[in-house]
Amino acid sequence: MREELKLELSEEKTLITHARSGAARFLGYEITVRQENRKRTKNRVRGTKCRSINGHIGLRVPRTVLVDKCNRYKKRNKVIHRAELMNESDYTIISTYQLEFQGIANYSQLAYNMHTLHYLRWVMEQSLTKTLAHKHHTSVQSIFDKYKAELNVDGVIYKGLRVVVPREGKKPDVSTWGGIPLTWDIRANLEDQPELRWNRRSELEKRLLAQVCEQCGATSLTDHIEVHHIRALKDLNKYEGRQKPLWVKIMAARRRKTLVLCRTCHQDVQYGRPMRRQRSSS
């Protein structure tokens, strides 16, 4: 006998609903027919007020999508820090949050209820400042006091955060949080993946390209640069009761699980030998 094949249809993609009382989901939006009898605008021809919204197709951000995105920064309904970013620089942490929110805001510009992203922005800002506060063992208010800034975007002033990293002989790197307008634009071109996200080098890559040993400070290009890695930061505490080596102090102070070393220093660290190279005091 032939086995019967059953075709299961997605309820979300095959939904038939009344457009005014319900909504159809498509590409992360809800499609509805707008109905608002209280909204009236003046008709230029007749000179009378009429219902200008009724019957028009509208896109909106689904509440379930907004809740899901907020929950990424929560635990037990409480906003938390992100432990996976603790070892990154302040510049990288702020850039990560900014690019994530910018992608969401850019994609949601076609939604007439884009203003609902204000809550997501607040949640992400709390998570951002808690991550920085956790990293520096300080308070959230101290982070606001340290990095608060006024951001001028197209002549509009926004309150946000800014980190400036000076570079010798070059313009400083600037990372900001905020300054993204949540304005409905039905003619917007969607861009949910800003190019900056993929063009920036990782912090470890920049440290490798610098060709500087973070233990002895050697800059000779003839000596190979290598990376020493530990499994967890707690491994740095096994030196209790005796003086910690310099490389352990450096990793603990920077709260990093990686250390860029020249080959000589890396071999000494790897095999537990006395360091043959010492950082110059000058």
N, C-alpha and C positions, 0 to 999 in steps of 0.2 A: 504494500500500500504506500501511496505517496504521503510524505509528511507535509502537513499544511504549514506554510510560512505566514507568520503574522507580522504585519507591518505596523509598527508603533509610531504614532505621530506626536510630535511635540505640541503639548497643549499651548505653550507660549507662542509658538510660531504659526499655529493654525487657529488662533483664537478668533471667534466671531463675537463682536460685542457692539453695544450701542455707543457711538463715539462721544455722546454728551455725558452719559452717566458712567461710562467705563473708559478704558484706554488700551491701546495695543502697543506692545513692546517691539522696538526695532532699533538695533545698533546702539543699545544703551539709553535710548530715549523712550518716553511714553508719548504716543500720538493721540491727540484728543481734538474734539471740536469745542472751541471755547464758547462759554455762555456766561455773560455777566450783564444783567439788566441794569445795574447801578452805574456802569461805566458809560457815560454819554459824552460825545464830542459834537462840536458845532459843524453843521453841513455848510460849506462855503456857498453852494448854489442856492439852497433853500433858505439858509439863514436860521434854521432851527436845529435843535439838538437831537441826535439820533444815537441808537445803540451801535457803536462802531466795531465792537468785538464779536458780537454774536454771529455764529456760523463760520468763523474763520478757523482754519486748521492751526493747531499750536503744538509745539514740542516742549516737554518738560523733563527735568531730572527726576527719575523715580525715587520715592522715599527709601525704598529698599536699597538702592544703590548708594544713597547718601549714608545710610546707617552702616552698610557694609564697609565703606571707606573710613568712616569714623572709628569702627571697631578695630581697625588695624593698629590704632594708636591707643587702644584701651585694654584693660584687663579687669574683669569683674566690674564693668561700667565705670572704671576710674582711669583717667588719662595717665599713662606711664611713660618712662623714658625708653629709649631703644638701646639695648645692651650691645647689639652688633655694631654700633657706631662709636662706642666708647673709646676705641683706640685711634680714631681718626682725628684729624686736626679740626679746630673750630671752623676754619674756612670750608672744609669738606662737609662737615655736618650741616651747616647752614645752607650750602649749595644743594645738598641732597634733598632737604625739605622743600626748598624753593622750587626746584625743578619738578618734584613730584606734584606739588600743588599747581604749578604753572601748567603742567600737562592736563590736569583735570579741568582747570578753569578754561583753558583754550578749547578743549573739546566740548565744553558745556555752553559755549556762547550762543548757540541756537535756541537754548531753552529760555522760555519767558519767566521761569521761576529760578533763574540763575542766582538770585539773591539768597537762596537757601544755602549756598556754599559758604556763607559767612560763618555758620556754625562749624563746618569742617575746618575752615581757616583757624578758628579759635582753638579747636582741638589740636590741630597740628602745631600751632604756636606754643601751646602748653607742653606738648610732648618735646618739641625742640628745646625749649628753655630748661625743661627737666633733664634732658639728656646732657646739655652743657653744664648744668648745675651738678649733676651726678659725677661728671668727669672731673670737675675742678673742686669737688667737695665743698660747695658753697650753696647759697640760697638762690631761688629763682629770681628774686628781686635784685640780687647782685648782678645776675646775668643781664637783666633789663637795663640796669644802671650802667653797665660796662659797654654794651653794644647798641643801645638805643640810638636811633637816627631818624631824621626826616628825609623821606625819599620823594624827589620831584619827578613825577611821571606825566609828561604832556601838560605841564603847567599846574598839575594837581599835587598837593602835598599829602603824603601818606606817612603814618607812623610805622616804623619797622625796626629791623636790626641790621647792622652792617659790621663786617669784619674786613680790615685792610691788612694785606700782607705786603710789606715793602720788598722791593727787588732792586739790587744794585745795578745801576745803569739802565733800568727799564721802568716802565710804568708799574705801579703796585697792582697786585691782584686784589680785586674787590668782590666780596660775596655779600649778598643782601637777602633778607627775608621781608616780604611784604611788597607793596607797590603794584599789586596786580588788581586792576579794576574788575569788579564783578558786574559788568554791564551787558545787558541783552543786546545781541547784534544778529539779526536774522540773516544778514548777508555775509557773515563771517566765514573765512576759510579755516576749516578745522586743522589744527596743528597740535596734536597731543604729545608729540615727542620732540621737544626743542633740540636743535643740533648741538647745543653746548653740552648736553648730557653725554654725548658719545665722543666729543672731540677733546675733552679734558683728560689729561693723563692722571693715573692713579698716584697717590702720594708715594707709595713704595717705588713706582717707576721713576718718579722725579728724584728720589733719593739715590737710586742706582745710577741715573744719568749724571748726577752731580760728581760721581767718581771720588768721593771722600770717605775715608774710613771713620766711622762714628766712635771708634775706640781711641785710636792714636792720632787721628787727624791727618793721616798721610794722604797726599793728593797725587802721587806718582801714577801716571797712566800705565807704567810698565808692570805694576803690581795689580793682579787681578782683584776685582771687587766681588765679594760673595755675601750671601745672606745667612745669618744664624737665626734659627727659629726654635721657639719653645712651644709646647703644647698648650700651656695655660699660664696666666700670670701668677697663679698660686704657686707654681714651681719655683718662683724666685724667693719664696719664704723658707726654703729648705736649708738656708745658710744661717739659721738662728743659732746664737751662741758663739759665733765666730765672725770675723770681719768679712763682709761681702766683697767679692771682686768688683772692680770698677765697671765691668760690662753689665753686671747684675744691677748695680746702682743706676746705670744709665737707662736700662730697660724699665726698671721700676719707676723711675722719675717720669719717663715718657709714657708709661702705661702702654707699651707696645710689646707684641710677641715676636717682633723681628728686629734685627740689628744688622746694618750694613757694615761689613768689615773687609779689610784687606786680607789676603790669603794668610799672611803670617799671623795676624791676630786671630783669625778664625781657627787656625790649627791649634793655637794656644788655648783658646776657649774650649774647643771641641775635646781636647785631651787633658784638660785641667792642669796645664803647665803654667809656670810663672810667665807673665807677659814680657816678651822680648822687646816690645816697643812701648814706650810711654809717651803720653800726650805732652807736648811742649808747653811749659808754663807761660811762654811769651804770647 
